[in-house]
Amino acid sequence: MNFKRQQRKDYYLLDTDVENIFINEYMTSAPGDFVKIYLFALMYAGLDETMNNEIIAKQLGLREEDVLKAWTYWEEMGVIRKNRVNAENKFDYQVEFVNLKELLYGKEAKKKKSPVDENTKALMSDKTVQSMYQSIERIAGRVISSAEMMEILSWINDYNASPEIIVYAYSYCKNREKQNIKYIAAVVKRWVSEGLSDVLAVEEYLKNTDQRHYLYRRVCKALGFARNATEEEMKIMDKWFGSMNFTLDKVLEACSKTTGISNPNINYVNKILVNWHNEKNGKTPEGKPKPIPASVVQKYYQYLRSRAEEEAEKRIKEVYEKVPRIRAVEEEMSTCRMEISKMIISRRSDKEAAVKKLQAKIDDLTGEKAVLLTDNDFELDYMDVHYKCRKCKDTGTNDEGGRCTCYDLRASEAELWQKNSTNSINSRD
């Protein structure tokens, strides 16, 4: 006979130990989603259950990319270790949760000391570095260990951090009651990655960051969120206060529009603000330029016709002044055409022959006009009205009564023409 005891499968009846050090030192300053990922994975760390980043993302309603970012963040903070499974795949690793008590009080197994290279020796003897150590000891109120000294030197070597930045980081972290060496290292690395090279640059960065985080918190409060904004939400809000140039009051006004929906969220507010931004810049809700009114396009067509006709009148006047015979030829042609019209409606028996005779005379006069123009270096169509579109003669309507193929191009030109006309009127005023 065999005996078997049923294992408890309801994990919700079990407990997960979370170190107070994590809550006090790390959780308060971490992004909210990163904390969720850490705690959720910690619960499964001691259970015999399959768990991976994809499952974590689905369970928490996040993207797998956010889970990967969380592990990178916690690794930089020294809270977890990534144990590589496949050296060629940087995403193939096991997450090991660090014992924070041992990390804080130095109870980890001692590592073998590596020999000090010449560069490190030179830095240790540098007066600026020695002054940096003295400043750090005054700020920390304690003597820093040789291990901490070497850690600080690694920031100079690996991050290219200046001693000035490092000293300021210690002061900044102490004021925030965050004196863990890993936390300070993360602060220094972040500042350097932002391109901050001196204290003035850091102070300006912190000023802007604190202001921006105030805006984040204010928006979250307006939406009823009892949490910090996620990284993705911060990016969206950065556009509101950055490229869209909205004030906090205007953003809060958009947030107030969510009172009528069951699940207020950043994306809903974003749609409102994007629509407002597009409307302000003369665009449709989809971000496309608003179509110019047809009445404006027709006015532009009329303007084109008038301009073309005025220019033709100037060219005709120029030709008449240079070659007076051309005016006489055109007057004769006009007289012939009038005679043809009268002949057609007359009852003369020989009107067909008479019309042909008059038409022949018009043809001769047309030939004479052409010779006179070319002999005087004028193009044959020099006296004609030169429309932009020969198909519709700048009316916008084709022979079938529909829109001419030139309409879209004229519409885009009409918008600029209208703006220039408005600016011209305003400048005269």
Secondary structure as GFF3:
##gff-version 3
##sequence-region A 1 429
A	DSSP	three_ten_helix	11	13	.	.	.	ID=ss1
A	DSSP	alpha_helix	20	21	.	.	.	ID=ss2
A	DSSP	pi_helix	22	26	.	.	.	ID=ss3
A	DSSP	three_ten_helix	27	29	.	.	.	ID=ss4
A	DSSP	alpha_helix	32	45	.	.	.	ID=ss5
A	DSSP	alpha_helix	53	60	.	.	.	ID=ss6
A	DSSP	alpha_helix	64	76	.	.	.	ID=ss7
A	DSSP	beta_strand	80	84	.	.	.	ID=ss8
A	DSSP	beta_strand	93	97	.	.	.	ID=ss9
A	DSSP	alpha_helix	100	105	.	.	.	ID=ss10
A	DSSP	alpha_helix	118	125	.	.	.	ID=ss11
A	DSSP	alpha_helix	127	140	.	.	.	ID=ss12
A	DSSP	alpha_helix	146	154	.	.	.	ID=ss13
A	DSSP	pi_helix	155	159	.	.	.	ID=ss14
A	DSSP	alpha_helix	163	175	.	.	.	ID=ss15
A	DSSP	alpha_helix	181	193	.	.	.	ID=ss16
A	DSSP	alpha_helix	199	222	.	.	.	ID=ss17
A	DSSP	alpha_helix	231	241	.	.	.	ID=ss18
A	DSSP	alpha_helix	248	256	.	.	.	ID=ss19
A	DSSP	three_ten_helix	257	260	.	.	.	ID=ss20
A	DSSP	alpha_helix	266	280	.	.	.	ID=ss21
A	DSSP	alpha_helix	294	322	.	.	.	ID=ss22
A	DSSP	alpha_helix	324	345	.	.	.	ID=ss23
A	DSSP	alpha_helix	351	375	.	.	.	ID=ss24
A	DSSP	alpha_helix	407	428	.	.	.	ID=ss25
###
